[in-house]
């Protein structure tokens, strides 16, 4: 198990590697905040202030020819918001201000014996408040009727994020004991551009992240923090784990090919017996390693891919086809 100082160093390196992904999340929050503040300033401005700004925007050409106040009225006047709606809007702006100033990558720890899934749920739902705030601002700017159900300004769980929101998901670094590393539960978060980095402390399953391997997901299980830089650069969902020396080291890169054996590269593959892990049987641990072996296995020479047409040029193929046709035909009475 790494010392507290080593763990702190690894966490710092992981956060540094994910900084570009964090900046993408901040940029979305800043854009939503700018729209909300511009709208808010417009509502607070007097008719005279609006006319003066419009005259400046129209320029000298319209000076003396266009009545700015009447021209501005063509595009509607400021909305009249009820006190509770104004308060709701202010809260949404404050949430986005906080999200826009958050430069560090979100980092959480799974309590000993705790749930990795529950920790992820809580952390991402808290981050989802920024998306909820953006929805509030968009709804108010669009002038939705006050009788319609109001968008809640509260924690927004990942399962409720839209496709666009998942494309700008904030990255997260999670420190977890190897005995609590049940990585298969993270499959629901492998979507959009979500980036997840697990810092594993102590003995852990040999190949926990193999359960997250899908054709479009970057999956990295390593002991080298330098490998985390590709996680931030990848244009899609990515999950990585910095594991002990005893675990498997592999990379599943969706850009490396169309077949699993082309996408997967293994640097280290441990052999049984494996250290026991609470909640997982020895059979499950062996199956994870076997799954890695199966994914990386290249097709053998002469193997016919599923669905491929059978060549009739080979003599044995012709013989088998003729035998089958004869067996299916009723030739009685033709002799």
N, C-alpha and C positions, 0 to 999 in steps of 0.2 A: 504494500500500500504506500503511495507517495506521501511524503510529509506535507504538513499544512503549507509550508513555503512552496514546495513543488506544485501542489494543487493550485495555489494562488497564481503562480507563474503561468501554468497551463491555461487557466481561466483568462488571464490577461492576454495571452497570445490568441486565444480563440475569439475574444471580443475584438481584438485588433483586426483579425482576419475577416470578421463579419461586418466591419465598419461600413463598407460600400452598400451592403444590403440595408443597414440601419439608415443611411442617408437617403435611400430611395423611399423608405417609409416616412421619414421626416419631410421630404419634398412634397409628398401627397398631403400631409397635414398642413404644411405651410400654404399650399395652393388653396385648400378648403378654408383656411383661416383668412387669407387675403380676400377671398370672395365674400366671406361673412362680414368682415370688417368694412369692406367697401359698401356693402348693402346697409350695414348698421349706420355708417356715416351719412348715407343718403337719407335714411329715415330721420336722422336727427337734424339735418340741415333745414334752414328756413327756406321759404319760397324765394326770397331775395338772394340767398346764397346759391340756390340751384340755378337761378337765372344768370347770375354772375359767372358761374362755372361754365354754363352752356355758351355764353357769349365768348368766353375765352376759347372754348373748343371750336366754335364756328369760325373764329378768326376775323380779320379786318373786312373780308369780302361781305360778310353779313351785317357789319356795323352800319346802323341806320336804315337797313333794309328788312331785317327780320326781328320781330318781337320775340326775344328769347323766352320770356315767360309763357307766352301763348304757344310758342313752338314746343317748349318742354311739356306743356299740358297734353300734347298729342300722344305722348308716350306714357301717360298715366301719372298719377300723383303718388306720394308716399302712402304706404299702407298704415292703417290705424291698428296697432296691436293692443290687445288687452294686457293688463299688468302681468298676468301669469305667463302669457306668451313671451313678453319682453324678458321676464326673469329666466324663462327656459332658454331663450336665445343667448342671454348673457352667460349662462352656465356652459352652454355649448362652446361659445367662443373661448371661455377660460380653459376648458378641457383641451381644445386645440392649441392654445398657447403653450400649455404644459407639454403636450406631445411634440410641438415644434422645437422646443428647446432641449429635448432629451437627446443628447448626443451619444451617450453610452448604450451599448447593446444590453438588452434585458437579460439579467442573470438570476437564476433561482436555484434553490437546493431542495432535493427531496429529503424530508426528515427520515431518520433511521427507521426502517420498517414501514415507511410510508408508500404511497402510491405515486408512481411516475406519471400515470395518466391523470390523476387528480391534480397534481402539481402543474402539469402542462395546461389542463383545463382552466385553472384559476388564473395563471399568468397570462394566457392569451386572451381570456375574457376581459381581464383588466386592461390590456392593451387595446382591445376592441372598443373601449369607450371612445377612442378617437374616431373610429368609423361611425359609431352611433351619433357623435356630435356633428359629424359632417352630414349625416342624414337629416338631423334636426335643422341645420342651416339651409340645406337644399329645399326642405319642405316649406320652411317659412318664406324663403326667397321666391318659391314657385307660387306662393299665395294660396295654399290649400285652405279650404273652408275650416273655420274654427270648430265646427261641429264634428269634423272627422276625428278619429282616434289619434291622439298625439303620439309621436315617436318617442319612446322611452329613452331618456338619457341615463343609461346604466351600463353595467358590464355587458358586453356583447360576446357570447361564446363563439368559438371558431365555426361551429356547425351552422351558425346563422350569418356568417359573412358571405357576401356576394362573390361572384367570380372575379370581378375587378378588385375587390378588397383583398382577396386571397393572392392576387398578383402583386400586391404591395404589402404583404404581411411583414410585420417586424421580425427580425431574426431573434433567436433565443438560445442562450447557453444554459444547460442544466447540469448541475453537479449531482451525481447519484452513486450510491454504494453499489458494488457489483451484485450483491445479494438482492437488490431491489430493481435490477435492470431487466424489466419485462418489456423489451423493446417492441414486440409485436403489437402492443396497444397503441403505438404511435402511428399506425398505418392511416388512421383517419386524418392525420395532419399532413400527410405527404400529398400536397396539392398546391396549385398556383405556383408561387415562388417562395413558399415557406422554407426557411433555413433553420435546421435544428442541429445543435452540437451538444453531445453528451460527454461530460468529463467523468470517467468511471474510476471509482476509488475502490481498491481491493479486488479480490478474485471475482471473476464474473463468468457467465456462460462463454463458451469458446467462439461462437459465431452469432451473437444475438441480432445483429442488424441484417442478417440474410433474410429475415422475415419481412423486411421492408423493400426488398428488391422487386421492382416492376420495370417494364421496358422504358418508361420515361423518367425514372427517378435516379438521381445521382446518390449513391450510397458509398460511404467511405468508413472503413474500420481500420484504425491505424494507431501507431504509437508516436507518429511524427506530426507535430502541430503545423509544419510547413504545408502538409497536404490539405489543410483546411482552406487555403486561399482559393482553391478551385471550387469550393462550396459556394463562396460568395459570388464568383464569376458565372456560375452555371445559370442558364436562363430556364429555370424550372425548379421543381421541389428538390430539396437535398437534405439528407440526414447523414451525420457523421458521428463517430464515437472515438474518443481517445481512450484506448484500452490498455490493460497491463500487457507485459511482454508475453505472457502465456497464452493470450487469445490469438485468434486468426487475424491476419492483416490482409485486407483486400479492397479493391475499388471496383464498383460497378458504374461504368460511364456510358450513358445512353448514346453519346455521340461517336462511340468507337465502332459501331457496327449494328447490323440488324438482328443478329443471332445472339443468344445469351452468352455463348462461349467467346464471342468476339468482344462483348461489352465488359466481361468480367476478367479481372486479373488478380491473381492471388500471390502475395509475397510470402505468406507463412500460413501453413495449415497444421494445426496441432493434432496430435494423436491421443486416443484414449489411453488410460482413464483420465477423465476430467474432474476437476475439483467440484464437489457437490454445491448446488445452488438452491436455496430455499424456494419451494414452490415449483421446481422443475426436476423432473426425473432424469436419470442417467440416459434413458432412451431418448428423451427429447433433446438433450445436449448432443448426443450422437447424430440424431436426425438433422440438426442444424448444420453440422459439418458435412454430412452426406449430401445435403441439399447444395452446399457450396461446390462439392465435387461434381455433382450432376450438372450444375449450371455451367461449369467451366469445361466440361468434357466436349471436345470437338467431335463431329460426326465421323464414323469410321468409313474407310474406303468401301464403296459399293453399297452403302446404305441408301435405300430408296426413300426420299422425303415423303411425308404423308401427302396424299392427293396427287402425287406425280403419276404420269401415264406410264404404263408398263410397256417397255420396248419389245416389239415383236421381232426384232432382228436377232435376238439371242435364240439359239436352237432350243434350249430348255424351256424358254418362254413359249415358243411355238408348240412344242410337245404338250405342255401343260394346258394350253388353250384348246388344242385339238381334242385332248382327252376329255376336257370338261364339256365341250360341245357334243361329243359322242355320248357321254353319259346322260346328257339332258335330252337326247333325241330318241324318239320311239321309231325304230326301223323295222318293226314287226310287219311281215307280209310283203316286204320289198325285195326279198331274196328270190 
